[in-house]
Amino acid sequence: VSQSRYPTTVDDQNFSVILAPIPNLIVSEVTAPSNALSSQKTVVEWTITNTGTGATNSTIWYDRVYLSLDQEVDNTDTYLGQATNESYLNAGDSYNNSLTVTLPRGLDGDYYFLIQTDTDNQVTEVGNEGDNWGFGSPTKIALTPPPDLQVTAVNAASEAFSGQPMNLSWTITNQGDGRTLETSWSDRVFM
């Protein structure tokens, strides 16, 4: 049996350990548009409140925005972006944040914007990390009216010689209700 080089004594007095006041960040409100169009930009706004007993211990953290078919967080949700908070938050205080997001193409139906505050756990919330998500009312997302590109004019010479250059021009017109999302595309010419 080895003996310690330093004697150990035990104090018979009780003492209390009290945790320092801790913050608790929650998403207290999410404001999203009631209607939006797929593949278009829209603005999501939210409020984060510190409902804890102490101030945050970090000067910066991130709020992330997701799009979901329901009010549950899972791997089918689509990440849309994040916004930064760059200041301490005292107990009882709140801040407003917003993000302009581009909705994915081809969506049609009711969707929820889910907000997650303190995404990287920069703020020490000791036991309060599980309530960092929030959502608002559903947004009705409709398909964006599609474009309809049509050849509306072709200009060619009435005569041409085999093996010789020839001038040819044409006009493409969008006859649809929506604009094109692409910035460029190719036209093919057949004879």
Helices and strands as residue ranges (DSSP letters): E 25-31, E 35-37, E 41-50, E 61-68, E 78-85, E 94-102, E 109-116, G 129-131, E 133-135, E 139-142, E 149-156, E 168-174
